[in-house]
Amino acid sequence: HAGALALSLDGKSLYVANANDDTVSIVNAASHRILKTFTVRQDTVLPYGSQPNALALSTDGAMLYIACGGNNAVASLNLVAGKIQGWIPAGWYPGALLIKEGTLYIASTKGFGSRGEPANKDTKGMNVYQYLGVLQRMNTPSDREYATLTAQALADSRMVDAQRDREKRRLDAVHVPVPERVGEPSSIKRIVYI
């Protein structure tokens, strides 16, 4: 489904965030034809998970920032080069973006999770409805900053773990307490909690 829309500076192209298939499409605003569709997954081998849900266009119209709630990151689509330039780490489930005078604002709807103060002081504990959202403010990244930001965004989303889980299990793997790969044999048969 179309999660967000942004219009190009000249009004000729409409950018559409397709949340259900992790893509952003560029649509000709006059003919309504799709010109190009970009995948915005952190790893294109993964079947789903980025959930693009907000868009912001740079002031020069060359970069499209895409909030990817499922990745807790913002993808930067270089419209001139036609590729993802890099990723920007965000709070939990970024859901709104704004660019003003070279500053990128990222609002994360769940922010730090359920840490808000209860409405009723007699309430004990926390629940999933007490989110404390966050707002990040940063200068739009330079080309050289993307390597560091992307590495952090991938680490935060545990992309390395997801890639490791895709490794094929070895048929000749030795039984050890903690296997190296998912699906390999463990020497532990039962765990009893007392």
N, C-alpha and C positions, 0 to 999 in steps of 0.2 A: 504494500500500500504506500501511497505517497505520504511521507512523513513530514516533508518540508519543501518549500519552494523558494527560489531566489531568481530574480531577473537580472540579466546582464546589464552593464552600464548603458549600452546602446539600445536596449529593449528588444533586441532581435532573438535572443536565446533565453530559454527558461531552464533553470537547473532544478531537477526533481530528485529528492532523496527517497529511494525505494527501500523502506525499512525491512520489508519481508524477504528481500533477496540480496541484501547487502550491496546495493549498487547505487550509482548516481547517474541519471540520464540527462543529456543535453537535448532539449526539444526546440525546434524552430518555432518561435512564437507566432509567426504568420501562417505557416502551413500545418502546424501541429504534428509534424513528423519528427520522430526520434532521429537525431543526427549521430549520436554516439552514447554508449553506456560504459561506465567504468566500474569495475569491482573495487570495493573498498574494504576488503578483508585484510587483516594484518598478515595472513598467510593464505594465498589464493588456493591452496590445497584443501583448506578447511571448508566444510560444506555450508556453514552458516555461522552467525554469531555477532556480527558487527552492529547491526541495527542502526543504520544512519537515520537520524531523526531531527537534525537542525542544520542549517546552512548559513554561511556568511561569506560575502564576496569582498575581496581586498579592495582598497580604495582605488587602485589602478586597474582592477578587473582581471588581473593575471592569475590570482590564486583564489581557489574556492576552499573554504574551511568547512569540514564536515564533522559534526558531532556524532560519534559512534558510541551510543550508550552501552552496547554489549562489550565493548573493548575498554571502557573508561578512558577514552582517548579521543583526540581530534585528528582526523586525517587532513593533510594539506594537499589538495589536488592542484598541480601546476597546470593551468589551462593552456599555456603556451607550449609546453613540452608534451602535454597530453599524458601525464603520469602522476602517480602519488609521489610527492616530494619527500614526505616524511610524516611522522606522527608526533603529537604533542600530548604528554600525560595530562589527565584531568582527574577530577574527583569521581565519586561513584555515580555513574549514569549521567553524563553530560546531556543536557536537553535543550539548551538555548545558547546561541552565539550572537555576538555583536562586535562589529569593528567600527571604531571611531578614532580618527586622527592617528592611525598607525598602532592603536592599542586593541588587542584582542581580549574580549570578555567572554568567559566560559562559565555558564551557570550549570552546576551539577545538581540534579533534583534530589538525589539521595545523599549527596555530600559525604558526610562521615558516618552515615547509617543512623540507627535508632538511638540517638543520644540527646534528643531534645528533652526539655523539662516537662513533666506531666502537667496537664491543664489543671487537674485536681491535686492539691498538695497531699491528700490522703492516699493517693495511688502509690502502690508499691511496685518497684521494678520498671522495666522499659518494655515497649512493644514495637511492632513493625510500623506503626502509624506515627511514630514520633521521630521522623527524619529531621536532620539538621542539614539543610542544603548548604552549598558553598558557592562562592563567586570568586573565580580567578581573574586576575588582570595581569596581562603581560604584553610587552612589545611583540609585534609580529616577528617571528624568528627570521634570522638571516640564513643564507644557504649553509654556512659552516656550523650553525647551531643545530641543524636538523639531525646530524649523526648522534649527538649526545641525547637530544630529546627522544629520538626514535628508539635508541637503545633502552632508555628508561621506560618508555611506554610499553615496549615489548616485554621487559622484565616485570613491570607492574601487572601486565595481563597474563603472566605465566605462559607466554607463548612457547618458551623453551620446553616447559613441561608438556604442553599439548603436542609439540613436535616429537618429543621423546615417546609419548604414548602411542604414536603411529608406527614406531619401529616394530619390525616383525620379531616375534618371539623366536628364540633359537631352539631348535629341537634337541640339541645336544647340551643344553644349559644344565649346569650342576645345581643340585638342590642346596640352597643356602637360606638362612633365615629371612633376609630381605633381598628378593631378586632384583637384578639390575633393570629388567624390563617388565612391563605389564604383561601378565599371562604366563610368565616363566615360573617354574616350580619353586616352592618354598619348603624348607625342612620343618617348618612349624605346622603342626596339624590342628591343634586346638589352643585356644586362649581362654583361661578361666579367670573371671573377675571375682574378687572376694571383698 
